[in-house]
């Protein structure tokens, strides 16, 4: 009987990604696994299981997949997917990455079969000013690091003694656990994957072979960075176990509260107080920017809340092509601590306003009308 198309077997398209192929295979493998199908349906399930396994073995290999795409079944070895005939040989290899993930197995290996583990990532919070965020800076930070113990020279054993091969795993760092008809490797619970045990630990490092110290790192803060962004420093996290790679250091940026500006993305906002005389008569005033001062013209009759936009006076973000803008929000100040003479002048001015009617009060009529409607 002719073989089914491998893509059809797994239920994926010909342009499916490796991850999509893997997920489809996992679903079929779990559905038709011999341990899950007993009785009359076991033979049918077994055949479908083998069929899915063969399709996965071909399509998960880039070279085999390319040959299959070009020549079909004739382009690949028809006996390769059978694995071990009736006995599921090649099952562990085909399922290693899938069931290894399911049972939490670490697949890394160091010399001699020991399991290796990647070190944990570290997080560091750095607080910078708004000016530093806008311009960028070179900074130094101190983080914990691990150095080899001077007392035991990194062995973890008390001077004059040495580590011994673990009797539980015989130095392999892992033990086999049966799961139905197949076995799963797990980290040795005695040596925790090291393959060795230390009968007499070093007193200086408690058998770890390393001592925590502090080290200084140079960190480049890019211009335009914003609060909440992270900088990755590769390899500066916790060291790996049994020769595994170290983790990474993530530096989280926090922006200090600024006395004048508030940041909104690449834009800046600030409140600009002006006197009621300037608001009434107009004039030119200076406003602050991150690069110095800038002048804006206040038109006659400016009200509180009026907004002025200064293009390009904001911050150029990390991924932006152009800087943002600066928005100046006008706040008209009411005079305080007046002298008697000033009070008299203001009363005279108020009387003259009243005589002039509503033309001096741009929102007076609308406010009066709203009050009438409210109480009518």
ROKEMAR-411719 format. One record per residue: residue in one letter; x negated, y negated, z of N, C-alpha, C in turn. Coordinates in steps of 0.1 Angstrom, whole numbers, padded with zeros to 4 digits, always signed. Layout:
ROKEMAR-411719
aXYZXYZXYZ
...
END
This chain:
ROKEMAR-411719
x-0008+0012+0000+0000+0000+0000-0009-0012+0000
x-0005-0022-0008-0013-0034-0010-0013-0042+0004
x-0025-0048+0007-0025-0056+0019-0018-0069+0017
x-0012-0074+0028-0006-0087+0028-0016-0098+0028
x-0012-0109+0023-0021-0121+0023-0024-0125+0037
x-0037-0127+0040-0041-0130+0054-0034-0142+0060
x-0032-0153+0052-0026-0165+0057-0011-0161+0060
x-0005-0153+0051+0009-0149+0054+0010-0141+0066
x+0000-0132+0068+0000-0124+0080+0000-0132+0093
x-0008-0143+0093-0009-0151+0105+0002-0162+0106
x+0009-0164+0094+0019-0174+0094+0014-0188+0093
x+0003-0190+0087-0003-0203+0085-0005-0207+0071
x-0007-0219+0068-0010-0224+0054-0024-0222+0050
x-0028-0223+0038-0041-0221+0033-0051-0232+0038
x-0045-0244+0041-0054-0255+0046-0053-0256+0061
x-0049-0245+0068-0049-0245+0082-0063-0247+0088
x-0063-0254+0100-0076-0256+0107-0079-0244+0115
x-0092-0243+0119-0097-0232+0128-0088-0231+0140
x-0084-0242+0146-0076-0242+0158-0062-0236+0156
x-0057-0240+0144-0043-0235+0141-0044-0220+0138
x-0054-0215+0132-0056-0201+0129-0057-0193+0142
x-0065-0199+0152-0067-0193+0165-0054-0192+0173
x-0047-0203+0172-0034-0203+0180-0024-0192+0174
x-0024-0192+0161-0015-0182+0154-0019-0168+0158
x-0031-0165+0158-0036-0152+0161-0033-0148+0176
x-0035-0158+0184-0033-0155+0199-0018-0151+0201
x-0009-0159+0194+0005-0156+0195+0009-0142+0191
x+0003-0138+0179+0006-0125+0174+0000-0114+0182
x-0012-0116+0187-0020-0106+0195-0012-0104+0208
x-0007-0114+0214+0000-0112+0227+0014-0105+0224
x+0020-0108+0213+0033-0102+0210+0031-0087+0206
x+0021-0083+0199+0020-0069+0194+0009-0062+0201
x+0004-0067+0213-0006-0060+0220-0001-0046+0224
x-0009-0035+0222-0005-0022+0226+0000-0020+0240
x-0006-0027+0249-0002-0026+0264+0012-0032+0266
x+0017-0040+0257+0030-0047+0259+0041-0039+0251
x+0037-0030+0243+0047-0023+0234+0045-0008+0237
x+0054-0002+0243+0054+0012+0246+0065+0020+0239
x+0065+0033+0239+0076+0040+0234+0076+0041+0218
x+0088+0040+0213+0090+0041+0198+0083+0030+0190
x+0083+0018+0196+0078+0006+0189+0063+0005+0190
x+0056+0014+0197+0042+0012+0199+0034+0013+0186
x+0038+0023+0178+0030+0025+0165+0032+0013+0156
x+0044+0008+0155+0046-0004+0146+0038-0016+0152
x+0039-0018+0165+0032-0029+0171+0017-0028+0169
x+0012-0015+0170-0003-0013+0169-0007-0017+0155
x+0001-0013+0144-0003-0016+0131-0003-0031+0128
x+0007-0038+0134+0008-0053+0133-0004-0060+0140
x-0007-0054+0151-0018-0059+0159-0031-0058+0151
x-0034-0046+0145-0046-0044+0137-0046-0054+0125
x-0034-0055+0119-0033-0064+0107-0036-0078+0110
x-0031-0083+0122-0034-0097+0126-0049-0098+0130
x-0054-0088+0136-0068-0088+0140-0077-0089+0127
x-0074-0082+0117-0082-0082+0105-0081-0096+0098
x-0069-0101+0098-0067-0114+0092-0075-0125+0099
x-0075-0124+0112-0082-0134+0120-0097-0133+0118
x-0102-0121+0118-0117-0118+0117-0122-0124+0103
x-0114-0123+0093-0118-0129+0080-0116-0144+0079
x-0105-0149+0084-0103-0164+0083-0110-0172+0093
x-0114-0166+0104-0122-0174+0114-0137-0175+0111
x-0141-0167+0101-0155-0168+0096-0155-0176+0084
x-0163-0187+0084-0162-0197+0073-0167-0191+0060
x-0177-0182+0060-0182-0176+0047-0172-0166+0042
x-0166-0158+0051-0156-0148+0047-0144-0155+0041
x-0140-0166+0048-0128-0173+0044-0130-0179+0030
x-0142-0184+0028-0144-0190+0014-0144-0180+0003
x-0150-0168+0006-0150-0157-0003-0135-0152-0006
x-0128-0152+0005-0114-0147+0004-0105-0157-0004
x-0107-0170-0002-0100-0180-0009-0103-0180-0024
x-0115-0176-0027-0119-0176-0041-0115-0163-0049
x-0117-0152-0042-0115-0139-0049-0105-0130-0042
x-0098-0135-0032-0088-0126-0025-0094-0115-0018
x-0087-0104-0016-0092-0092-0008-0105-0086-0015
x-0106-0088-0028-0118-0082-0035-0131-0090-0031
x-0129-0102-0025-0141-0110-0022-0146-0107-0008
x-0140-0098-0001-0144-0095+0013-0145-0080+0014
x-0153-0075+0024-0154-0061+0026-0141-0056+0032
x-0134-0047+0026-0121-0042+0031-0122-0034+0043
x-0134-0029+0046-0136-0020+0058-0140-0028+0071
x-0143-0041+0069-0148-0048+0080-0138-0052+0090
x-0126-0054+0085-0115-0058+0095-0110-0047+0103
x-0114-0034+0099-0108-0023+0106-0114-0021+0120
x-0126-0028+0122-0132-0028+0135-0137-0014+0138
x-0131-0007+0147-0136+0006+0151-0125+0017+0148
x-0118+0016+0137-0108+0026+0134-0097+0027+0145
x-0095+0039+0149-0084+0040+0159-0088+0035+0173
x-0101+0033+0175-0105+0028+0188-0107+0014+0189
x-0102+0004+0183-0103-0010+0186-0118-0015+0188
x-0128-0009+0181-0141-0015+0182-0141-0029+0176
x-0149-0038+0181-0149-0052+0177-0138-0060+0183
x-0130-0054+0192-0119-0061+0199-0125-0072+0208
x-0135-0069+0216-0140-0079+0225-0146-0091+0218
x-0153-0088+0206-0159-0099+0199-0148-0108+0193
x-0138-0101+0187-0127-0109+0181-0119-0117+0191
x-0118-0112+0203-0109-0118+0213-0117-0126+0224
x-0131-0126+0222-0139-0131+0233-0135-0146+0236
x-0134-0154+0226-0131-0168+0229-0117-0170+0234
x-0107-0161+0230-0093-0163+0234-0091-0158+0248
x-0094-0145+0251-0092-0140+0264-0102-0145+0274
x-0114-0150+0269-0123-0156+0279-0117-0169+0284
x-0110-0176+0276-0104-0189+0281-0092-0185+0290
x-0085-0174+0287-0073-0171+0295-0077-0167+0309
x-0088-0160+0311-0092-0155+0324-0103-0164+0330
x-0105-0176+0324-0115-0186+0330-0129-0182+0329
x-0132-0173+0320-0146-0168+0319-0155-0178+0312
x-0167-0180+0318-0177-0189+0312-0185-0180+0302
x-0186-0185+0289-0192-0177+0279-0207-0179+0278
x-0212-0190+0284-0226-0193+0283-0235-0182+0289
x-0246-0180+0284-0256-0171+0289-0270-0177+0290
x-0277-0174+0300-0291-0178+0301-0299-0166+0298
x-0312-0167+0299-0321-0155+0297-0317-0144+0307
x-0318-0132+0302-0315-0120+0310-0300-0118+0313
x-0291-0125+0305-0277-0122+0306-0270-0130+0317
x-0277-0139+0325-0271-0147+0335-0262-0157+0329
x-0251-0159+0336-0241-0169+0331-0246-0183+0335
x-0245-0192+0325-0249-0206+0327-0236-0215+0328
x-0237-0226+0335-0226-0234+0337-0230-0249+0335
x-0222-0256+0328-0224-0270+0325-0222-0278+0338
x-0230-0288+0341-0229-0296+0353-0216-0305+0352
x-0211-0309+0364-0199-0317+0364-0202-0331+0360
x-0192-0338+0355-0194-0352+0351-0193-0361+0363
x-0199-0372+0363-0199-0382+0374-0192-0395+0369
x-0186-0402+0379-0180-0415+0376-0186-0426+0384
x-0188-0437+0378-0194-0448+0385-0186-0461+0381
x-0181-0468+0391-0174-0481+0389-0183-0493+0389
x-0183-0501+0379-0192-0512+0378-0183-0525+0377
x-0185-0535+0385-0177-0547+0385-0186-0558+0379
x-0181-0564+0368-0188-0575+0362-0179-0587+0360
x-0185-0599+0357-0177-0611+0356-0171-0612+0342
x-0162-0621+0340-0156-0623+0327-0166-0628+0317
x-0175-0636+0321-0186-0641+0312-0195-0630+0308
x-0198-0621+0317-0207-0610+0314-0200-0600+0304
x-0187-0599+0306-0179-0590+0297-0179-0596+0283
x-0178-0609+0282-0177-0616+0269-0191-0615+0262
x-0202-0617+0269-0215-0618+0263-0222-0605+0263
x-0218-0596+0271-0226-0583+0273-0238-0586+0282
x-0244-0575+0287-0255-0576+0296-0263-0563+0297
x-0275-0564+0302-0283-0552+0305-0283-0551+0320
x-0278-0540+0326-0277-0538+0340-0285-0526+0345
x-0288-0526+0357-0294-0514+0364-0284-0509+0375
x-0283-0496+0375-0274-0490+0385-0282-0478+0392
x-0279-0475+0404-0285-0464+0411-0275-0453+0413
x-0278-0441+0409-0269-0430+0410-0276-0418+0417
x-0269-0409+0422-0275-0397+0428-0281-0388+0418
x-0292-0382+0420-0298-0372+0411-0304-0361+0419
x-0307-0350+0412-0313-0338+0419-0327-0336+0414
x-0336-0335+0423-0350-0331+0420-0354-0318+0426
x-0363-0311+0420-0368-0299+0425-0373-0300+0440
x-0370-0291+0448-0374-0292+0462-0389-0290+0463
x-0396-0299+0470-0411-0298+0471-0415-0287+0480
x-0406-0283+0490-0410-0273+0500-0410-0259+0493
x-0400-0256+0485-0400-0242+0479-0403-0242+0464
x-0407-0254+0459-0411-0256+0445-0399-0252+0435
x-0387-0254+0440-0375-0252+0432-0370-0238+0432
x-0376-0229+0440-0371-0215+0440-0359-0212+0449
x-0357-0221+0459-0347-0219+0468-0350-0210+0480
x-0361-0203+0478-0365-0193+0489-0375-0199+0498
x-0374-0195+0511-0384-0199+0521-0398-0196+0516
x-0407-0206+0518-0421-0204+0514-0426-0190+0519
x-0433-0183+0511-0438-0169+0515-0428-0158+0511
x-0416-0162+0508-0406-0151+0504-0401-0154+0489
x-0393-0145+0484-0388-0147+0471-0374-0142+0469
x-0367-0146+0459-0354-0142+0456-0354-0127+0451
x-0343-0120+0453-0342-0106+0449-0330-0104+0439
x-0332-0094+0431-0321-0091+0422-0308-0088+0429
x-0297-0094+0424-0284-0092+0430-0280-0077+0428
x-0276-0071+0439-0272-0056+0439-0258-0054+0433
x-0250-0065+0433-0236-0063+0428-0236-0063+0413
x-0244-0072+0407-0243-0072+0392-0256-0068+0386
x-0266-0063+0394-0279-0059+0389-0286-0069+0381
x-0284-0082+0385-0292-0092+0378-0285-0098+0366
x-0274-0093+0362-0267-0098+0350-0259-0111+0352
x-0255-0114+0364-0248-0126+0368-0233-0124+0365
x-0229-0112+0360-0214-0110+0358-0211-0096+0361
x-0198-0094+0363-0193-0081+0366-0181-0078+0356
x-0179-0065+0354-0168-0061+0345-0155-0058+0352
x-0144-0063+0347-0131-0060+0353-0122-0054+0342
x-0116-0042+0345-0107-0036+0336-0094-0043+0335
x-0089-0045+0322-0076-0051+0320-0070-0042+0309
x-0063-0031+0314-0057-0022+0305-0068-0014+0298
x-0068-0014+0284-0078-0006+0277-0090-0014+0274
x-0091-0027+0278-0103-0035+0275-0108-0040+0288
x-0120-0045+0288-0126-0051+0300-0129-0066+0298
x-0129-0073+0309-0132-0087+0309-0143-0090+0319
x-0153-0098+0314-0164-0102+0323-0161-0114+0331
x-0165-0113+0344-0163-0124+0353-0175-0127+0360
x-0177-0139+0365-0188-0143+0373-0190-0134+0385
x-0202-0130+0388-0204-0122+0400-0201-0129+0412
x-0193-0124+0421-0189-0131+0433-0200-0132+0443
x-0210-0124+0442-0221-0123+0452-0232-0134+0449
x-0236-0134+0437-0247-0144+0433-0242-0156+0426
x-0229-0156+0422-0222-0167+0415-0229-0169+0402
x-0233-0159+0395-0238-0160+0382-0253-0162+0381
x-0260-0163+0392-0274-0165+0392-0282-0153+0389
x-0276-0141+0392-0284-0128+0390-0293-0125+0401
x-0295-0134+0410-0304-0132+0421-0298-0137+0434
x-0302-0131+0445-0298-0136+0459-0310-0140+0467
x-0309-0149+0476-0320-0154+0484-0318-0149+0498
x-0325-0139+0503-0324-0134+0517-0327-0145+0527
x-0338-0152+0525-0343-0162+0534-0343-0176+0527
x-0332-0184+0528-0332-0197+0521-0342-0207+0526
x-0346-0216+0517-0355-0227+0521-0348-0236+0531
x-0354-0240+0542-0347-0248+0552-0346-0263+0547
x-0354-0267+0538-0354-0281+0533-0342-0283+0523
x-0339-0273+0515-0328-0275+0505-0317-0265+0507
x-0317-0258+0518-0306-0248+0520-0305-0238+0509
x-0316-0234+0503-0315-0224+0492-0311-0229+0479
x-0308-0242+0477-0304-0247+0464-0316-0249+0454
x-0328-0251+0460-0339-0253+0451-0340-0267+0446
x-0331-0276+0451-0331-0290+0446-0326-0299+0458
x-0331-0311+0457-0327-0321+0468-0321-0333+0461
x-0311-0339+0467-0304-0350+0462-0312-0363+0465
x-0315-0371+0455-0321-0384+0456-0314-0394+0448
x-0320-0406+0448-0314-0417+0440-0323-0420+0428
x-0317-0423+0417-0325-0428+0405-0318-0440+0399
x-0327-0448+0393-0322-0461+0386-0320-0459+0371
x-0309-0463+0366-0306-0462+0352-0304-0476+0346
x-0309-0477+0334-0306-0489+0326-0294-0487+0318
x-0284-0496+0319-0271-0495+0313-0269-0508+0304
x-0266-0506+0292-0263-0517+0283-0248-0519+0282
x-0243-0531+0287-0229-0534+0286-0227-0541+0273
x-0219-0536+0264-0216-0543+0251-0208-0555+0253
x-0210-0565+0244-0202-0577+0245-0188-0574+0241
x-0178-0581+0247-0164-0579+0244-0158-0568+0252
x-0165-0561+0260-0159-0549+0268-0148-0554+0277
x-0138-0546+0279-0127-0550+0288-0125-0541+0300
x-0118-0545+0310-0116-0537+0321-0109-0524+0318
x-0113-0513+0325-0108-0500+0322-0115-0492+0312
x-0123-0499+0304-0131-0491+0294-0143-0484+0301
x-0148-0473+0295-0158-0465+0300-0170-0464+0291
x-0182-0464+0297-0194-0462+0289-0200-0448+0293
x-0203-0440+0283-0208-0427+0286-0223-0426+0285
x-0229-0421+0296-0243-0419+0296-0246-0404+0296
x-0249-0399+0284-0250-0385+0283-0262-0379+0291
x-0258-0368+0297-0269-0360+0305-0272-0365+0318
x-0265-0376+0323-0268-0381+0336-0258-0378+0347
x-0251-0367+0344-0242-0362+0355-0248-0351+0363
x-0241-0343+0369-0246-0332+0378-0254-0322+0369
x-0265-0317+0375-0273-0307+0367-0265-0294+0365
x-0268-0287+0355-0261-0274+0352-0267-0263+0361
x-0260-0252+0361-0264-0240+0369-0270-0230+0360
x-0281-0224+0365-0288-0213+0358-0293-0218+0344
x-0297-0230+0344-0303-0236+0331-0292-0242+0322
x-0280-0243+0327-0269-0249+0319-0272-0264+0317
x-0265-0270+0307-0267-0284+0304-0261-0293+0315
x-0267-0304+0317-0261-0313+0327-0248-0320+0322
x-0240-0325+0332-0228-0332+0328-0232-0346+0324
x-0222-0354+0322-0224-0368+0317-0219-0378+0328
x-0224-0390+0327-0221-0401+0336-0211-0410+0329
x-0200-0413+0335-0190-0423+0329-0190-0435+0338
x-0193-0446+0332-0194-0459+0339-0181-0467+0336
x-0172-0468+0346-0159-0475+0343-0161-0490+0347
x-0157-0498+0337-0159-0513+0339-0146-0519+0346
x-0149-0527+0355-0139-0535+0362-0143-0550+0361
x-0133-0558+0358-0136-0573+0356-0131-0580+0368
x-0140-0588+0374-0137-0597+0385-0127-0607+0382
x-0118-0611+0391-0108-0621+0389-0115-0634+0387
x-0111-0642+0376-0118-0654+0373-0110-0666+0379
x-0117-0676+0382-0111-0688+0388-0102-0696+0379
x-0105-0695+0366-0098-0703+0356-0090-0695+0346
x-0097-0685+0340-0091-0678+0329-0085-0665+0333
x-0074-0661+0325-0068-0648+0326-0070-0642+0312
x-0074-0629+0311-0076-0623+0298-0064-0614+0294
x-0061-0615+0282-0050-0607+0276-0055-0601+0263
x-0061-0590+0263-0068-0584+0252-0080-0593+0248
x-0080-0598+0236-0091-0607+0232-0088-0622+0234
x-0076-0625+0239-0072-0639+0241-0074-0643+0256
x-0076-0655+0258-0077-0661+0271-0066-0671+0274
x-0062-0672+0286-0051-0682+0290-0056-0690+0302
x-0053-0702+0303-0057-0711+0314-0046-0721+0316
x-0044-0726+0328-0035-0737+0332-0043-0750+0333
x-0038-0760+0326-0045-0773+0325-0036-0784+0332
x-0040-0788+0344-0032-0799+0350-0035-0813+0344
x-0025-0821+0342-0027-0834+0337-0018-0844+0345
x-0021-0856+0346-0013-0866+0354-0001-0869+0346
x+0009-0874+0353+0022-0878+0346+0020-0890+0337
x+0010-0898+0340+0007-0909+0331+0002-0904+0318
x-0008-0895+0318-0013-0889+0306-0002-0881+0298
x+0006-0874+0306+0017-0867+0299+0027-0877+0292
x+0029-0889+0299+0038-0898+0293+0032-0906+0281
x+0020-0911+0283+0013-0919+0273+0005-0912+0263
x+0001-0899+0266-0007-0892+0257-0022-0896+0259
x-0031-0889+0252-0045-0891+0254-0053-0879+0251
x-0066-0880+0251-0075-0869+0249-0081-0864+0262
x-0081-0851+0264-0086-0845+0276-0096-0834+0273
x-0104-0831+0282-0114-0820+0280-0108-0807+0287
x-0110-0796+0281-0105-0783+0287-0117-0774+0287
x-0117-0764+0296-0129-0755+0297-0127-0743+0287
x-0138-0738+0282-0139-0726+0275-0151-0718+0280
x-0152-0706+0276-0164-0698+0280-0177-0703+0275
x-0176-0711+0264-0188-0716+0258-0191-0731+0261
x-0183-0736+0270-0184-0750+0274-0171-0758+0274
x-0171-0771+0270-0159-0779+0270-0154-0780+0256
x-0141-0783+0255-0135-0786+0242-0124-0797+0244
x-0122-0805+0235-0113-0816+0236-0100-0813+0229
x-0089-0817+0235-0076-0815+0229-0068-0829+0230
x-0060-0832+0221-0052-0844+0221-0038-0841+0227
x-0035-0848+0237-0022-0847+0244-0012-0857+0238
x-0002-0852+0231+0008-0862+0225+0016-0869+0235
x+0021-0881+0232+0029-0889+0241+0042-0881+0244
x+0046-0881+0257+0058-0874+0261+0056-0859+0263
x+0044-0854+0265+0042-0839+0267+0048-0835+0280
x+0055-0823+0280+0062-0818+0291+0054-0806+0297
x+0057-0803+0310+0051-0791+0316+0055-0779+0309
x+0045-0770+0307+0047-0757+0299+0043-0758+0285
x+0040-0770+0280+0035-0772+0266+0023-0763+0265
x+0022-0756+0253+0010-0747+0251+0002-0752+0239
x-0011-0752+0241-0021-0756+0231-0030-0744+0228
x-0031-0741+0215-0039-0730+0211-0052-0734+0204
x-0063-0729+0210-0077-0732+0204-0082-0719+0197
x-0081-0719+0184-0085-0707+0177-0100-0703+0179
x-0102-0690+0181-0116-0686+0182-0123-0688+0194
x-0116-0694+0204-0122-0697+0217-0120-0686+0228
x-0115-0675+0223-0113-0664+0233-0125-0655+0233
x-0123-0641+0233-0134-0632+0234-0133-0623+0222
x-0145-0620+0216-0146-0611+0205-0147-0597+0211
x-0137-0589+0209-0137-0575+0215-0147-0566+0209
x-0149-0555+0216-0159-0545+0212-0157-0540+0197
x-0144-0538+0193-0141-0534+0180-0135-0544+0171
x-0135-0557+0176-0128-0568+0168-0138-0574+0158
x-0132-0579+0147-0140-0586+0137-0141-0601+0140
x-0131-0606+0147-0130-0620+0150-0127-0622+0165
x-0131-0633+0171-0128-0635+0185-0113-0639+0186
x-0108-0637+0198-0094-0641+0201-0093-0656+0203
x-0082-0661+0208-0079-0675+0210-0078-0679+0224
x-0078-0692+0227-0077-0697+0240-0063-0705+0241
x-0055-0701+0250-0042-0708+0252-0042-0716+0264
x-0040-0729+0263-0040-0739+0274-0026-0742+0277
x-0021-0740+0289-0008-0742+0293-0008-0755+0302
x+0000-0765+0298+0000-0778+0304+0009-0777+0317
x+0003-0783+0328+0011-0784+0340+0010-0799+0345
x+0021-0806+0344+0021-0820+0347+0022-0821+0363
x+0012-0828+0368+0011-0830+0383+0020-0841+0388
x+0027-0839+0399+0034-0849+0406+0025-0856+0416
x+0024-0869+0416+0015-0876+0426+0019-0873+0440
x+0010-0873+0449+0012-0870+0463+0004-0881+0471
x+0008-0882+0484+0002-0891+0494+0001-0905+0488
x+0013-0910+0484+0014-0923+0478+0013-0934+0489
x+0008-0946+0485+0008-0957+0494+0022-0964+0492
x+0025-0974+0501+0037-0981+0500+0038-0989+0487
x+0027-0994+0483+0027-1002+0470+0030-0993+0459
x+0024-0981+0459+0027-0972+0448+0041-0967+0448
x+0047-0965+0460+0061-0961+0461+0070-0971+0455
x+0067-0984+0458+0075-0995+0453+0074-0996+0437
x+0062-0994+0432+0061-0994+0418+0068-0983+0411
x+0068-0971+0417+0075-0960+0411+0091-0962+0412
x+0095-0968+0422+0110-0971+0423+0114-0981+0412
x+0105-0991+0410+0108-1001+0400+0108-0994+0386
x+0098-0985+0384+0098-0978+0372+0110-0969+0370
x+0114-0963+0380+0126-0954+0379+0139-0962+0376
x+0140-0974+0381+0151-0983+0378+0151-0986+0364
x+0139-0989+0358+0138-0993+0344+0142-0981+0335
x+0139-0969+0340+0142-0957+0332+0157-0955+0332
x+0164-0958+0343+0178-0956+0344+0185-0966+0335
x+0180-0978+0334+0186-0988+0326+0185-0984+0311
x+0174-0977+0308+0172-0973+0294+0180-0961+0290
x+0187-0955+0299+0196-0944+0296+0188-0931+0294
x+0195-0922+0286+0189-0908+0284+0178-0908+0275
x+0174-0919+0268+0163-0918+0258+0150-0915+0265
x+0149-0918+0278+0136-0915+0285+0136-0901+0291
x+0147-0894+0290+0148-0881+0297+0152-0871+0286
x+0143-0864+0279+0147-0855+0268+0156-0844+0271
x+0156-0839+0284+0165-0828+0287+0176-0832+0297
x+0177-0845+0299+0187-0850+0309+0201-0847+0305
x+0204-0850+0292+0218-0849+0287+0222-0834+0287
x+0214-0825+0282+0217-0811+0282+0219-0806+0296
x+0211-0810+0305+0212-0805+0319+0225-0810+0325
x+0229-0823+0323+0242-0828+0328+0254-0821+0322
x+0253-0818+0309+0264-0810+0303+0265-0796+0309
x+0254-0790+0311+0255-0776+0317+0261-0776+0331
x+0258-0787+0339+0264-0788+0352+0279-0790+0351
x+0283-0799+0341+0297-0801+0340+0305-0788+0336
x+0299-0780+0327+0305-0768+0323+0306-0758+0335
x+0296-0758+0344+0295-0749+0355+0306-0752+0365
x+0309-0764+0368+0318-0768+0378+0332-0771+0373
x+0334-0771+0359+0347-0774+0354+0356-0762+0355
END
